[in-house]
Amino acid sequence: MKLRLTAVAALCMMLALSGAALAKGAEDAAQAGHNRGLVRMLESLDLTPVQKHEVARILKNGREQTKPLREAMKTAFAKLREVMDKTPGDEAAVRGAAKAMADAGVELAVARGKVKAAVDAVLTPEQRAKREALKAEFKEKFKERKEQRVHELDAWIEQNQS
């Protein structure tokens, strides 16, 4: 429960600090970037034609099965954004909207986990290892960008605090 509240609080903080970056266009661009990265990763795994066909089938079915969950997540996120824009001081409203978003996120995560498990079953141990190495590389780059953004915000706060 404490972990969930911490996650919700972190989500609220992210929402409060990111404002314009969460606009519809940014969401679409982020999803397009994620898909492009997924395609590059899949291409780098040297899948056999049979594996490509099976992974494509799994991803297509997963996309269809998660569509209502992704829509629920988008709706919950939009509601949280709306609450944060209109009544950020209404703690009960913020908590309710954040909880709804967290609940939608849980369902989506479970469904995505099932898709990942199905893809993992198609990959060889070597391909899974290569994928994990690529993911680690991506996470490191993401961490560096995040740290840079935090540093920039800290510098701005320090500069404008006086």
N, C-alpha and C positions, 0 to 999 in steps of 0.2 A: 504494500500500500504506500509506504514511504517513497519507494522507488518511482511508483506511478505519479505521485504528487510532485516529486522532483522533476520528472520528465515533463509533466504538464506545466510546471513553473518555468522550466527552461524554454518550452515551446512558446509560452506567453511572452517571455523576455525577448526571444527571437522575433516574434511578431511585432512587438512594440518597437524594436530597434531597426527593423528592416523596411518598414513602410512601403515606399514606392517599388522596391525590388520585388515585392510580392504581387505586383499587378499581373493581370491576365497574360499579357505578352511575355513577361518574365517567366511565368509558370510554363507556358508553351515552349519557350526557348530552353528551359531547364529540362523538360521532358524530351525534347528533340536531342539535346546534348547527351542525355542518358541513353537514349536509343542508339545514337551514333557510337557512343562508347561501347555499348553492348555488342553492336555489329562488329566493331573493330576487334573486340576481345574474342568473339566467336571465330572470326576469320583467322586470328593468330593461333588458334588451338589446332589447326590442321585437321579438321574433322573429315572423316570419310564421307562419301556421298550418302551412305546409309545413315550415319550419325546426323548429317545436315538435315536430312528428311525428317528424322525422328525429333530432333530438337525443334525444327520449324513447326512440327505438329504440336509439340508440347507447348511452345510459346503461343501459338495461335489459340489453342484451347484455353490456355491460362489467361490470355488477353480477354477472351469472351467471358470466361467465368469470373474474372475480377472486375469487369466493366461496372456492374452495379456497385461494387465495393469502392472502386475509384471515384465513382460519382458521389457516393455517400461521403467520402473523405473530402472531396471538393466542396460539397455543400456545407459540411461541418466547418471546414476551413473558412469559407466565405462568411458563415455566421459568426465565427470567432473574430474575423477581421472587422465585421460590421459592429460587433459589440465593442471592440477595442477602439474603433473610430468614433462611435457615438456616445458610449457610456463607459469609458475605461475605468472610472472610479467605482462602478457598481460591481463590487466583489462577487456577489452571488451570480450575476449575469456572466461575468468573466469565467468564474468557476464552472458554471453550467455549460457554457459554450466550449470551454477547454476540455471538459470531461467528455462531451459528445464527440469532439474531435479525437480524443484519445481512444474512445471506444471504437470509433470507425477505423482508426489506425491499427488497432489490435486485430480486427477481422481481416483487414487487408494484409497485414504482416503474416498471418497464419496461411492465407491463400497463396501469397508469394512464396512462403516457405515450402509449400507443397510443390509448386512449380520448380523451385530450385532443386528439391530432392529428386524430382522426376528427371531433370536435366542431368544431375549428378549421376544417376543410374546409367545414363547413356555414355558418359565420358569414361575414358581409361584413367587409371591412377595418375599417369604422367600428365594427361590433359588437365585433370583436377589440380595437380600441383602447379602447373603452369598458370592456370586461372588464378589460383591463390596468390602466386607471385605478382601477377599483373594487378590484382586487387590491392595488394600491399603497397605497390608502387603508386597506385592511384590515391590510396588513403594518405600516403606521405605527402604527396603534392597537395591534396585537399587540406591537410593539417597545416602545411606551410602557408597556403593562401589564407586560411582562417586566422592563423597567428598574425599575419601581416595586417589583416583587417582590424583585429583587436588592437594591435599596436597603433594603427592609424586613429582609431577611436580614442584610445587612451591619450594620445598626443593632442588630439583636438580638445578633449575634456580638460587636460592640463593647461592648454593654451587659453581656453576660454573660461576657466574657473575663477580667475581673479577679478 
